[in-house]
Amino acid sequence: MPQRGVLGMVLAGGEGKRLWPLTADRAKPAVPFGGMYRLIDFVLSNLVNAGLDRVVVLTQYKSHSLNRHISTNWRMSSLLGSYVTPVPAQQRLGPRWFAGSADAIYQSLNLVFDEQPAYVVVFGADHVYRMDARQMLNQHIASGAGVTVAALRVPRDQAKAFGVIETSDGLHMSGFLEKPQDPAGLPDDPDSVLASMGNYVFSTSVLVDAVKRDAANEHSNHDLGGDVIPSLVDEGGVHVYDFAQNAVPGATEKDAGYWRDVGSIEAYHDAHMDLVSARPVFNLYNYEWPILTAIPPLPPAKFVYDEPGRVGSAIESLVSPGCIVSGARVRRSVLSPGVDIHTGSEIDESVLLHGVDVGRGAVLRRVIVDKGVAIPPGVQVGVDHDADRARGLFVSEGGITVVGKGQVVPSG
């Protein structure tokens, strides 16, 4: 099938309230991740690596940094007709924003009509995973389904966080439950359910008809997973793609099938901790299926011995270009480009975004520090949560302290 027969559509307009304060100044898909990347880079890498290189990214909420990242970093070959382009909410159908993911597609149908693809691959923008989307597309074409939904197994006690797929044969969807409290388990595994990944392949005519009907339904929330998919299930023709069958080149036994929704501060922090061990749960060093992004023009990372007994070191950590660890200890942490850590500091299980400066003798434990923040000398963050809150810092229910972008940490 020629490449022009497929259009990739990435839904990137989400507000990301549960990831606040990291989303106070940016859209969720623009949140930095893994030192060098932004969340949007994972889905775009999966599509482009699979040869699906005509992609529109629908944006809305605080989208400036996201639009800039895509426009400057994801430049494809126009000679070959390839592109990845951000499409902000255009209000083409009147003075209103996207009311939901289905409405985002409905308001952007001009993009589909311009390309006239046979199939539209609709993926979410804010998950961490590797997936060969071509394999899912091939199953969809072979099955003749109107829509195929990607699914993965999750523990039944976590079902309330997902849309749960009901199927009797593992292929045809018979029902869809939005965040159920107590769903039935799978026939072969009563303690698990099939959860929707928020990734879909549509035959174009089915997608166009479905979002038009949804737009006309005044009782709909105009959500793709919550409204459109259930309506199509009632009509039959919705198939399931088992993510466990997806074979990504270079995947290890340990990280095959990895998928994380980093929609909360705890999940965001936990996903970073998945990266840092000697045999990581999610391996960024798979060169057969790279996560693509632009590399900043920075010098190599540097570790400095600057006083007797004080050697800069990083253990089980990711250290990006431009970082300087000077007589400080870093353990199980992720340092983004340009981080500067001064003598005597201790950084444990923390995520430091671009340009963070950690003063002499500071201590950070289970802390996320946003871009450009300066941590004063001698300050302890993440050690005493009551003290953190008294400073005006955000502390999650799971005990992760977040220093937001532009926030000043008192030195006292």
C-alpha positions in Angstrom: 0.0 0.0 0.0 1.5 3.4 -0.9 2.4 5.7 2.0 -0.1 8.3 0.8 -2.8 5.9 1.8 -2.3 6.6 5.5 -2.6 9.8 7.6 -1.2 9.9 11.1 -3.2 12.1 13.5 -1.8 12.7 17.0 -4.1 14.1 19.7 -2.0 16.5 21.7 -4.5 19.0 23.1 -4.8 17.6 26.6 -4.5 20.0 29.6 -2.8 17.4 31.9 -4.2 18.7 35.2 -2.9 15.7 37.1 0.6 16.5 36.1 0.5 20.0 37.5 2.7 22.0 38.2 4.7 20.6 35.3 1.8 21.6 33.0 1.3 25.0 34.5 3.2 26.6 31.6 3.1 23.9 28.9 0.8 21.3 27.3 1.3 17.8 28.7 2.8 16.4 25.5 5.5 19.1 25.8 6.6 18.0 29.2 10.3 17.0 29.1 11.1 13.4 29.8 14.1 11.2 30.0 16.7 14.0 30.0 16.7 14.6 26.2 13.1 14.2 25.1 9.6 15.5 25.4 6.6 13.2 25.8 5.5 13.9 22.2 8.7 12.4 20.9 7.7 8.9 21.8 4.5 8.7 19.7 6.1 10.6 16.8 9.1 8.2 16.9 6.8 5.2 16.8 4.9 6.5 13.8 8.0 7.6 11.8 10.0 4.5 12.6 7.1 2.5 11.3 7.2 4.4 8.0 4.1 6.5 8.7 5.6 9.8 8.0 2.6 12.1 7.2 1.5 13.2 10.6 -0.6 16.1 11.9 -0.5 16.9 15.6 -3.7 18.5 16.9 -2.8 21.0 19.7 -4.7 23.4 21.9 -3.8 23.9 25.6 -0.8 26.2 26.2 0.7 24.9 23.0 3.5 27.3 22.2 6.4 25.2 23.4 4.9 22.1 21.9 4.3 23.8 18.5 7.9 25.2 18.5 9.4 21.8 19.4 7.6 20.1 16.6 8.2 22.8 14.0 12.0 23.1 14.8 12.9 19.5 15.6 10.6 17.3 13.5 11.5 18.5 10.0 10.8 15.7 7.5 11.7 15.5 3.8 9.3 17.6 1.8 10.9 16.2 -1.3 9.4 12.8 -0.4 6.1 14.3 0.7 6.8 13.5 4.4 5.9 15.9 7.2 5.1 16.2 10.9 3.2 19.4 11.5 1.4 20.9 14.5 -2.1 22.1 13.8 -3.5 24.4 16.6 -7.2 24.7 17.2 -8.4 26.8 14.3 -12.0 27.4 15.1 -12.9 26.6 11.5 -16.5 25.7 12.6 -17.1 28.8 14.8 -15.7 30.5 17.8 -15.2 27.5 20.0 -12.3 25.3 21.2 -12.1 21.5 21.0 -14.8 20.0 23.3 -13.1 16.6 23.4 -10.9 14.3 21.3 -13.7 13.4 18.9 -14.5 17.1 18.4 -10.9 17.8 17.8 -11.0 15.4 14.8 -14.3 16.7 13.7 -13.1 20.3 13.6 -9.9 19.1 11.7 -11.6 17.0 9.0 -10.3 19.4 6.4 -6.9 17.7 7.0 -8.4 14.3 6.2 -10.2 15.7 3.1 -6.9 17.3 1.9 -4.9 14.1 2.1 -7.8 11.7 1.2 -6.1 8.7 3.0 -7.6 5.2 3.0 -6.8 4.9 6.7 -6.2 7.3 9.6 -4.0 6.3 12.5 -5.1 8.2 15.6 -2.7 8.0 18.5 -2.4 9.8 21.9 0.5 12.1 22.5 1.6 11.5 26.1 2.5 7.9 26.8 6.0 6.4 27.1 6.4 3.2 25.0 7.7 1.7 21.8 5.3 0.4 19.2 5.5 -0.5 15.6 2.3 1.1 14.4 2.6 -0.5 11.0 1.9 -4.0 12.5 -1.4 -2.7 14.0 -2.3 -1.1 10.7 -1.6 -4.3 8.8 -3.9 -6.3 11.2 -6.6 -3.6 10.6 -6.4 -3.9 6.9 -6.4 -7.7 6.9 -9.4 -7.8 9.2 -11.6 -5.4 7.2 -12.6 -3.7 10.5 -14.0 -0.2 10.6 -11.8 0.6 13.6 -9.1 -1.2 15.5 -8.3 -0.3 19.1 -4.9 -1.1 20.7 -5.2 -2.8 24.0 -2.9 -4.1 26.8 -3.4 -6.2 29.8 -3.4 -4.4 33.2 -4.2 -5.7 36.7 -8.0 -5.7 37.4 -7.6 -3.5 40.4 -6.2 -0.7 38.2 -9.1 -0.9 35.8 -10.7 2.3 37.2 -8.0 4.3 35.6 -8.6 3.0 32.1 -11.2 2.4 29.4 -11.8 -1.4 29.6 -12.4 -3.5 26.5 -14.8 -6.5 26.6 -14.1 -9.3 24.1 -15.0 -13.0 24.0 -12.4 -14.0 21.4 -9.6 -11.5 21.8 -10.3 -9.9 18.4 -13.9 -8.6 18.3 -14.9 -5.9 20.8 -18.2 -6.7 22.4 -18.3 -3.9 25.0 -16.4 -0.9 26.3 -16.5 0.3 29.9 -15.1 3.7 30.8 -13.1 3.5 34.0 -15.2 0.8 35.7 -14.9 0.2 39.4 -15.2 -3.6 39.4 -15.1 -5.2 35.9 -14.9 -8.9 35.2 -11.5 -10.3 34.6 -10.3 -12.0 31.4 -11.3 -15.7 30.8 -7.7 -16.8 30.9 -6.6 -14.4 33.6 -9.3 -13.3 36.1 -7.0 -10.8 37.8 -6.4 -8.8 34.5 -8.4 -6.8 32.1 -7.8 -5.4 28.6 -7.3 -1.7 28.8 -7.5 0.7 25.8 -4.2 2.4 25.1 -5.9 5.3 23.4 -4.4 4.3 20.0 -6.8 3.6 17.0 -6.7 2.8 13.4 -9.7 3.9 11.4 -10.9 3.2 7.9 -11.4 6.8 6.8 -15.0 6.6 5.9 -15.8 5.1 9.3 -14.0 7.8 11.1 -15.6 10.7 9.2 -19.1 9.3 9.6 -18.5 8.6 13.3 -17.3 12.0 14.3 -20.0 13.7 12.2 -22.7 11.8 14.0 -21.0 12.5 17.4 -20.9 16.2 16.6 -24.7 16.1 16.0 -25.3 14.4 19.4 -26.0 17.1 21.9 -25.8 14.5 24.8 -22.2 13.4 23.9 -19.1 14.5 25.7 -17.4 14.3 22.3 -14.7 12.0 23.5 -13.2 9.4 21.2 -12.8 6.6 23.7 -15.8 7.5 25.9 -18.4 8.2 23.1 -17.3 7.3 19.6 -15.9 3.9 20.2 -18.8 2.6 22.3 -21.2 3.8 19.6 -19.2 1.8 17.0 -19.2 -1.2 19.3 -23.0 -1.2 19.3 -22.9 -1.4 15.5 -20.2 -4.1 15.3 -17.0 -4.0 13.4 -14.6 -2.9 16.2 -11.5 -5.0 16.4 -8.9 -5.3 19.1 -5.1 -5.2 18.6 -3.2 -6.9 21.4 -0.2 -4.7 22.1 1.6 -7.8 23.5 1.9 -9.1 20.0 3.8 -6.0 18.8 7.4 -6.9 18.1 9.7 -3.9 18.1 13.2 -4.5 16.7 15.9 -4.4 19.4 13.5 -4.9 22.3 14.8 -6.9 25.2 12.7 -9.4 27.1 12.6 -7.0 30.0 11.2 -4.0 28.2 9.1 -5.7 25.5 5.5 -4.5 25.9 6.4 -1.6 28.1 3.8 1.2 28.2 3.3 3.9 30.8 0.6 6.6 31.1 2.6 9.4 32.8 -0.5 11.3 33.7 0.3 12.0 37.3 3.4 13.2 39.2 3.9 9.7 40.8 3.6 8.0 37.4 6.0 10.6 35.8 8.6 10.0 38.6 8.2 6.2 38.5 8.7 6.1 34.7 12.0 8.0 35.1 13.1 5.5 37.7 12.3 2.7 35.1 15.1 4.3 33.0 18.1 4.3 35.3 19.0 0.8 36.4 21.8 -1.2 34.8 19.1 -3.3 33.1 16.4 -0.7 32.7 12.7 -1.6 32.6 12.5 0.7 29.6 15.7 0.8 27.6 16.5 4.1 25.9 19.5 2.5 24.3 17.7 0.5 21.7 19.3 1.9 18.5 17.2 -0.3 16.2 14.1 1.7 17.2 15.4 5.0 18.4 13.4 7.6 20.2 14.1 10.6 18.0 14.6 14.2 19.0 16.9 17.1 18.3 20.2 17.0 20.2 21.2 20.4 21.7 24.6 21.9 20.7 26.1 21.4 24.2 29.5 20.1 25.4 29.8 16.6 26.9 28.8 16.0 30.5 31.7 16.6 33.0 32.4 15.1 36.5 34.8 17.2 38.6 37.1 16.4 41.6 37.2 19.8 43.2 38.1 19.2 46.9 39.9 16.4 48.8 37.4 13.6 49.2 34.8 15.3 47.0 34.5 13.6 43.6 31.6 14.2 41.2 29.8 10.9 40.6 26.6 9.6 39.2 25.4 6.0 39.9 22.5 4.4 38.0 21.7 7.8 36.5 21.1 9.4 33.1 23.3 12.5 32.6 22.7 14.7 29.5 25.1 16.9 27.6 26.2 20.1 29.2 25.8 18.8 32.7 28.6 19.5 35.3 28.7 17.4 38.5 31.3 19.0 40.7 32.2 17.2 43.8 28.6 16.0 44.2 26.9 12.7 44.4 24.0 11.7 42.1 22.2 8.4 42.5 19.2 7.0 40.6 18.4 10.3 39.0 17.9 11.9 35.6 19.8 15.1 34.7 18.5 17.0 31.7 20.9 19.2 29.5 22.8 22.0 31.2 22.2 20.9 34.8 25.0 22.2 37.2 25.4 20.5 40.5 27.9 22.1 43.0 30.2 20.7 45.6 28.8 18.6 48.4 25.3 18.2 47.0 23.4 15.0 47.2 20.8 14.1 44.5 18.7 10.9 45.1 15.9 9.5 42.9 15.3 12.9 41.4 14.5 14.4 38.0 16.2 17.7 37.1 15.0 19.4 34.0 17.0 21.7 31.7 19.3 24.3 33.2 18.7 23.5 36.9 21.4 24.8 39.2 21.9 23.0 42.5 23.8 25.0 45.1 26.7 23.8 47.2 25.7 21.3 49.9 22.0 21.0 48.9 20.2 17.8 49.3 17.4 16.6 46.9 15.5 13.3 47.6 12.6 12.2 45.3 12.3 15.7 43.8 11.3 16.9 40.4 12.8 20.3 39.5 11.5 22.2 36.5 13.5 24.1 33.9 15.9 26.9 35.0 15.2 26.7 38.7 18.1 27.5 41.1 18.3 25.5 44.4 20.1 27.6 47.0 23.2 26.3 48.8 22.5 24.1 51.8 18.8 23.7 51.2 17.1 20.3 51.7 14.2 19.5 49.4 12.2 16.2 49.6 13.7 15.4 53.1 10.9 17.0 55.2 7.6 17.3 53.3 6.0 19.7 55.9 9.0 22.0 55.4 8.5 21.7 51.6 4.9 22.7 51.9 5.8 25.6 54.2 8.1 26.9 51.4 5.1 26.8 49.0 6.4 23.7 47.1 4.0 21.1 45.7 4.1 17.6 47.4 2.2 14.8 45.7 0.2 12.2 47.6 3.0 9.8 46.9 5.6 12.0 48.5 7.2 13.5 45.4 8.2 17.2 45.9 7.9 19.3 42.7 9.7 22.7 42.3 7.8 24.4 39.6 9.1 26.5 36.7 10.0 30.0 37.8 9.6 29.1 41.5 12.0 30.6 44.0 13.0 28.2 46.8 13.7 30.1 50.1 17.2 29.5 51.4 16.1 29.5 55.1 
